[in-house]
């Protein structure tokens, strides 16, 4: 009975409290308390049988009639083969088929009795198990189910709601404890309930609905699978939502850049040439990005400021980089193990591209200057080349290694950037490394 009262209260009582209550700052969903408190009752409500609905709706009435008729005639034929009078068996056979349906429905009804209670108990038990599994102590918990001392107040609200108009002036007989109401209001941060629906073939969809008690903002968590695994997965999602470390917001490293995608959502068959990509961007006042720019933008995803959608593995994207040779270059995610890494010189390549507008940062310009010196010195002076490769390795450039070839001679990087810079200074090469690329002391 109390569970029914709870559901009624969710629809009627809570809005009354919420309207008079102060909102969380900026309407935030998360509680500002150290330990968020969830209403103790979390009922799981059975939804429609989506698997059966899909099966039923995929068959028209004639198909269903034909199916049952074929089953009936198959059984009648077996009896006829044994010499039994078919006419006398038609009615009993039809009743048997109907009985099978009734038995199935009876067993189904029996199996789902109190399943909502079992789901609630298992859900809470799995949450407790996760606290133990990850050794989260009581003083480290970020959420809990409230003590349940608020049930008296809930029943009082139900009485008040239930006697509004039908019973006239009896509403004056209900007196709510305002002080207790305010105490409970401060205690509870969230109310919640679950729904579960059969998808057929033993699979279920479970949804956990969590609503901010003070602002009405909701979050929903969904899991699919067999009933036990789906419930465990649902508990894991809720546990992670509250207990996972909170990290700072995404900060784009290239906030000055504005991005523009390819002219159509699906690239033309065979892809674009480098010249086509560059021309498309230039005609619109944009340029092609450098490899690090496009990778950094991708790390922000399409849902963050200055971010872009994920680059597709195995697809080449036109970039401005110039590396060992002064050719056009492409970056191919998923091709990192190839010689030279994911950034490769153009060899008649076709692929996709992004356009970008804005000034490149000092790190990227430094790398480009570094490569221009490498192209100049890689066949002239082994020590200078060794110093340049040392710096490239220390800043973590694509494909840099501790050993490399100067012609046919194998060289090894210097012990430090400082040592490499001294060699470059003696050769009259001035490279000013950005502070962001320098190793911390």
N, C-alpha and C positions, 0 to 999 in steps of 0.2 A: 504494500500500500504506500509506504513511504517513497518507494521508487517512482510510483505514478505521480505522487505529490511533487516530487523533485522536477519531473518533466513539465508539469503544469507551471511550476514556479519559473522555470527557465523562460517560458513564453510570456508570463504575465508579471511576476514579481520583480525580476531583476531589472527590467527597464524602468520600473518605478524608482528603484534605488539609484540607478545610474543617472537618471535625469537630474537628480538633485545633488549629485556628487561632483566634486572637482575632477577635471580630466587630467590624465598624465600629461606631462609637458610634451608638446609637439605631437600629442596623440600617439605616443610610442606604445608598441605592444608589450615589450619586456617590462617586468616589474623593476622598480627602483629599490626594492628591498634586497637585503643580502640573500635571503632564502625566500623564493616565491612560494606562495601557498595555493594549492588547487583544492577545490571543493571535494570533500571525501568520497561522494558517490560519483561513479563514472559508469553509467549504464550503457550497455551495448544493445542496440536496437536492430532487429532483423529487417533487412530491406527485401526488395523483390528478388526472386530467383531469376537472375539475368540469363543463366545458362538455359533454364527451362523455357524462359520467354523467347530467347533466340531460336531455340529448337522448335517451339510451337509456331512462331511467326514465319518460320521458313517453310512450313507445310500448309497447303490450303486444305479446305474441307474434303475435297475429293481424294487427296493423297492419304489423309487420315483414314477415311472410309476404306480405301483400297488396302491399306496396311492391315487394318483389323480384319477385313474380309479374307485376305490371303492367309493370315494366321489361323483364322477359324476353319477355313476350308482345308488347310494342311492337316489339322488335327482330325477333321471329319473323314478325310481320305484314309488316314491310318486306321480308323475304326471300321470303315467300310471294307478295307482289305481283309479285316479279320472276321467279316461276315455279320457285323452288327447292323441293325436297322438305322440308317442314317437319319430318317425323319424323326425318330424318337430322341436323337442325340443333339439336334440343333439347339433347342432351347437350353438344355443343361450346359452345353459348351459355351454358349453366350454368357450364361450366368457365371461360369468359371472364370472367363476372361474378365468380367466385371469385378469378380471377387479378388483377382490378382491385383487390380488397380486399387481396390479398397484396402487390401492388406499392405500394399506399398505406402499408401497415404497414412495408414495407422502407424506403421513403423516410423515414417518420417516425422509425424506429429510427436510421437513418443521420444524420438531422438533429440528434437529441438527444445523439449521442455527444460527450462532452467539453463539453457545454453548461454543466455545473456549473463547469468550470474557466474558461470564458469569462465567466460571470456574476461569479465572484469577481474576476477580473482587471479587468473593466469597473467593478465596484463600487468597488474600491480606486482605480482610475484616476480615477473621477469625484470621489471624495473629495479626491484630490490636486489635481484641476482646481479644486475649490471653494476650496481653500487659496490657489491662485494667483489665481483670479478676484477674491477679496475681499482680496487682498494681506495675508494672514495670514502673518507671518514665523515662522521656526522657533521663536523664543523666545516667540511668542504662541500657539503651538498648545496646546490643552488636552487632546488625545488623540493617540495614535499606535499603530501596530501594533508589538509588541515585536520585538526583533532576531532572534528565532528560534533563539538559542543554547540554548534549553530543549528542543530535540528529543531530545537524548540522554537527558535525564531522562524524557521521555515514553515512549521506547522501553523504558526500564528498568521503569517502572511497568507497561507492557503485559506484559512478560515475567513480572513478579511475579504479575499477575492471572491470566495464561493458564495457569500451572502450579500453581494452588491445590490441587485435589483429584485430578484425573485422573492426575497424575504423581507423586503421593505426596511423598516426602521431598526431591525435587529443589528444592523451594522454598528450601531452605537455601543453594543455590548462588548465589542472587541477592542481591547486596549493593548497596544503594542508597547514593549519596553524600548523606548527610544535610545536610552543609553546602551542597552545590549545590542540594538540594531547597529549603532555606530561602531561598537567594538567589533562586531562581526564584519562590518564593511571594511574596517582597517585590516582585519585578519586575512580575508580571502582576496586573492589576486585573479584567479581564473576559475571558470566553470568548464566542464568538459563532458562529452559523451562520445560514444562510438557507434558506428553502423557496420553491419556485415551483410554481404550478399554473395550467394552462390553463383559462380561463373560456369558451373558444370564440370564434369570429369574430376570431381573432388577438389576443385580449385575455388578459392574465395577471394573476395576483395574486402579489406577492412579499412575503414577510415576513422581517424581520431580527430574530433572537432574540439578545438581549444579556443575559448573566448575570454578576452580581458574583462573581468568583472566590473571594472570602473570605467572603461571606455568603449566596450562593445567590439573592439577590433579582434578579428578571428585569424587563426592559423589552422590549416588542415594537413594531416599526414596520411598517406595512402600506402598500403602494402598489399601485395598479391602473392598467392601460393596456396599450399595446403593450409588448413586452419591453424595448425601449431606454428609452422614456420612464418606465416604471415603475421601472426600475433607477436612473435619474437622480433620480427623485423620492425613492426610498428613501435614496439617498446624501445628498440635501439634508436629509431629516429627521434622519438621524444626525448630520450636520455641525452642524445647528442645535441639536440636543440638547446637544452638548458645547460648541460655540463661542459661542453667543449670550450676550450679557451677562446676568448674574444680577442680577435686581432684587429689592428688598426685598419681603417678604410683603405681601399685601393688608392694609390697615388701614382698618377701617370708620370713616367720619367720624361715624356716629351709633350707636355701640356700645350706647347705652342703650335703643335701640328694639327692640321685639319685633313681628314681622310675622305676619299671618294672611291667607291668600288668600280668594278668593270661596268661597261655600258649596259649589259644585260645580266640578269641573274644567272643564267646558264651560259657559260662561255661558248663561243661558236665552235663548231665541230673542228677538232684538230688543234684548237687553241690559237692564240695570237702570237705573231712574231714580236721580237724585241722592238723593232722599228714601229710597228703598229701601236704597241703599248706606250712607247715614249711619245709618239705623235698625239695620241688621244689625250694624254695628260697635258702636254705643252699647249695644245689648242685651247685648253680650258684654264690656263694660268696655273697649272699644277706641275709637279715633277714626279719622277719615280722615286720610291723610297730607298734608303740604304737597308741592308739586310738586318742590322740591329734595330733599326726603327720599326720595321714591319714585325719583327719578332716581339719587341717590347709591346707594340700595340696589340698584338694577338694575345699576349699574356693578360691583358685587361678585359678580354672578351668583348663581345658586341653589346654588353649590358653595362659597361662602365664608361665614364667620360674618356674620350680620346682612345677608346679601344675599338677593335675590329673583330669580325667573326673569325672562327678558327680557320687556319690555313689547312688545306687538305694534304694529307700525306701522299707523297709520290707525285704531286703536281708542282711544276716549276713556276716561280713568280719572278718577274723582271725586277732587278735592283740596280742601283747606281754604282755599286762597289767596283773598284778596279783593283785587281790583286796581282798575281805574279806576271800576268800579261795585261796590256792595256786594252782589253776587249770588253764588250758588253758582258754582263754577268747575270746569272739566275741563282736564286736560292730554292732548294728542293727539300722541304721537310721530309724526314725519313731517310735521307741520303747522307746522314752524318758520317757514316763509316767509310764513305768513298774517299779516294785520295784527294786531299785538300779540303775535305769536309763538305758541308751542304751547299756552299757557295762555289759555283763552277762557271767557267768561261763559256760564252755562247758558242755552240757548235751546230747552228741551224735549229736551235731549240724553239719549240712553241709551247706556250703555257698561258698562265693567267697573270693578272697584275692588279695592284692598287695604285691610285694616284694620291699624292700628298702635297700639302701646301704649308710652307713655313721653313724657318732657318734650322739647319741641323745643329746639334749641340757640339761642344768642344771635343768630347770624347770621339765622336765619329769623324770629325775633321782631322783629329790627331792620327787616327788609324789610317785614313786615306793618305796623309802626308808620309806616314811610316812606310806604306806600301810603295809610294812613288820613289822613295830612297832605296827600297829593296830592289825594285826593278832596275835602278841605275847601278847599284853596287854589287849585285849578286854574281857578276862575272868579272869584276875588276879587283876587289880587295876582300880577301877571306875574313880578315879581322873586323872590318866594318860590317860586312854581311853578318858575321857571327853576332856582333853587338845588336844589330837591328832585329835579328831573330830572337835574341835574348829578351828584348823588350816586348816583342810580340807574344812570346810565351808567357811572360810575367803578367801581362794585362789580360790574358785568357782569350786571345783572338782565335777565330775559327781555324781548326786544323794545325795549330802550333804544337811543336814537340820539343823535347829536350835535345834531340839529335836531329841533324839535317845534313843535306849534301851541298857542298860547294864544288860544282863539277862532279868529279867522281870521289872527292875526298869527304869523309864523314867528319862533321864538326859537332861539338857539344856546346851548349849555351854557356855564357859566363855565370859566375856564382851570384851576381846581383845586378840590378838595374844600374846602380851607381857605377859599377865597373864598366858596364856597357856604355854609359853616357860619357865617361872619360875617353874611351876609344873614339867615340863619335866627335867629341870636341877637338881632339887632336887632328881629326880629318876635316875640320872646319864645318861640321854638320851640327846645327843647333836645333834641338828638339825640346820643346817645352811641354812636359807632360801635365795634363789637367790633374788637379788635386784628387779628383774622384777616381783616377786610375792608379794612384800611388798606394802602395801597401801601407797599412797602419803600422806605426812603430811598435 
